[in-house]
Amino acid sequence: MNGKFLAMLIVVTALVGGIAMYYQQVYAYYETVQANGSDDVQMTLMVTGEPEAILYDNFEAIDGTSSPIRYRACFSTSMSHPMLTETYVPYEGAVPLVAPKWFGCFDAKEVGSAIEQGKALAFMGTENVVYGIDRVVAVMEDGRGFVWHQINHCGEKVFDGLPAPEGCPPEPRG
């Protein structure tokens, strides 16, 4: 009887731990970002190299306190692809990161496929929004837009414990 009790205790403990881990990964650390309505979506201008707010509406976003790459946002814009490509800095190597399923407007597979097929264009939102992390903005042909954080070339090296490559800003201390 003791063996059955211990086995049941182990199974129940593992089940509770698994449920708690799932909840923490998918729900616990995310918060809804409150839109300010004026500069929630920014892209870097070719002329100045500085981020500038673009025309947008229907903004939804989430962010997580546990990681700088948990940010995801969706919006819509009336700006055309030709106008965007003439005005804003393109982002090479954009790879959208998967959002929690409950954040239904952001489908990383759809966005990634659209970028690969040329049906969506990716732009630099804000470089080093957090050291080593870029904010990337992608806009589909139909005006739907998506924003996420992606580790840049500086972050890839520094987060692996290597020195920052040439051309990277100084590493923050602490």
C-alpha positions in Angstrom: 0.0 0.0 0.0 2.9 2.4 0.7 4.3 1.9 -2.8 1.0 2.8 -4.4 0.6 5.9 -2.2 4.1 7.1 -3.1 3.5 6.4 -6.8 0.3 8.3 -6.7 1.9 11.2 -4.9 4.7 11.4 -7.5 2.1 11.4 -10.4 0.0 14.1 -8.8 3.0 16.2 -8.0 4.2 15.9 -11.6 0.8 16.7 -13.0 0.4 19.8 -10.8 4.0 20.9 -11.7 3.3 20.4 -15.4 0.1 22.5 -15.2 1.8 25.3 -13.3 4.7 25.3 -15.8 2.3 25.5 -18.7 0.4 28.3 -17.1 3.5 30.3 -16.4 4.8 29.9 -20.0 1.6 30.8 -21.7 -0.3 33.2 -19.5 1.4 34.3 -16.3 4.0 36.8 -17.5 2.1 38.5 -20.3 0.3 41.8 -19.9 -1.8 43.8 -22.3 -0.1 46.9 -23.6 -2.3 50.0 -23.3 -2.3 51.9 -26.6 -1.6 55.6 -26.4 -3.0 56.2 -29.9 -0.2 58.3 -31.3 3.2 56.4 -31.4 2.5 52.8 -30.6 3.8 51.8 -34.0 7.1 53.3 -35.1 9.5 52.6 -38.0 13.0 53.9 -38.7 13.2 56.6 -41.4 15.8 56.2 -44.1 16.6 59.9 -44.1 17.2 60.4 -40.4 17.8 56.9 -39.0 15.4 57.7 -36.2 12.1 55.9 -35.4 8.9 57.8 -36.4 5.3 57.0 -35.7 3.3 55.8 -38.7 -0.4 55.9 -39.5 -2.1 53.0 -37.8 -5.3 51.9 -36.1 -6.8 48.7 -34.5 -3.7 48.4 -32.3 -3.4 45.4 -29.9 -0.3 44.4 -28.0 1.1 42.1 -25.3 4.4 42.2 -23.5 6.0 40.0 -20.9 8.1 40.9 -17.9 10.2 37.8 -18.0 11.9 38.3 -21.4 12.6 41.2 -23.7 11.5 39.2 -26.8 7.9 38.5 -25.6 6.5 41.7 -27.2 3.9 41.1 -29.9 1.6 43.6 -31.5 -1.0 43.8 -34.3 -2.4 46.8 -36.1 -3.6 48.0 -39.5 -2.4 50.8 -41.7 -3.5 52.6 -44.9 0.2 53.1 -45.9 1.0 51.3 -49.2 4.0 49.0 -49.7 5.6 51.4 -52.3 5.4 54.3 -49.8 6.8 52.2 -47.0 9.7 51.0 -49.0 10.7 54.5 -50.1 10.5 55.9 -46.6 11.5 53.3 -44.0 14.6 51.1 -43.4 14.0 47.5 -44.4 14.8 44.7 -41.9 16.9 41.8 -43.3 16.4 38.4 -41.7 13.0 39.1 -40.1 11.7 36.0 -38.4 8.5 36.5 -36.4 8.4 34.7 -33.1 5.4 32.6 -32.1 2.8 34.3 -29.8 0.6 32.6 -27.3 -2.5 31.0 -29.0 -4.8 33.2 -27.0 -3.3 36.3 -28.7 -5.3 35.5 -31.9 -4.3 38.4 -34.1 -0.6 37.4 -34.3 0.1 34.3 -36.4 3.9 33.9 -36.8 3.6 31.2 -39.4 1.4 33.4 -41.6 3.6 36.4 -41.2 6.8 34.5 -41.8 5.4 32.9 -44.9 4.1 36.2 -46.2 7.6 37.8 -45.7 9.2 34.8 -47.6 6.7 35.2 -50.5 7.1 39.0 -50.7 3.4 39.5 -49.6 4.7 41.3 -46.4 7.6 43.6 -46.0 9.7 43.9 -42.8 11.1 47.1 -41.5 13.2 48.3 -38.6 10.9 49.6 -35.9 13.5 50.6 -33.3 17.0 49.3 -33.3 18.2 48.2 -29.8 14.9 48.9 -28.2 16.6 47.0 -25.4 20.3 46.3 -25.8 20.7 43.5 -28.4 17.0 43.5 -29.3 15.4 45.2 -32.3 11.7 46.0 -32.7 10.6 44.7 -36.1 7.5 45.8 -38.0 6.0 43.8 -40.9 3.2 45.0 -43.1 1.1 42.8 -45.3 -0.2 43.9 -48.7 -3.7 44.2 -47.2 -2.5 46.7 -44.6 -2.4 44.3 -41.6 0.7 44.9 -39.6 2.7 43.0 -37.0 5.4 43.9 -34.5 7.8 41.7 -32.5 11.1 41.9 -30.8 14.0 40.0 -32.4 17.6 39.4 -31.2 20.0 41.4 -33.4 23.7 40.6 -34.4 25.0 42.4 -31.3 22.7 40.5 -29.0 23.5 37.1 -30.5 27.2 37.5 -29.6 26.8 39.3 -26.2 24.1 36.9 -24.9 26.4 34.0 -25.7 29.1 35.6 -23.6 31.2 36.7 -26.5 32.5 40.3 -27.0 30.2 42.6 -29.1 31.0 42.7 -32.8 32.5 45.9 -34.3 29.8 48.6 -34.8 27.7 47.6 -31.8 26.9 50.1 -29.1 28.7 49.7 -25.8 27.3 46.9 -23.6 25.2 48.1 -20.7 26.8 47.4 -17.3 24.9 45.5 -14.6 
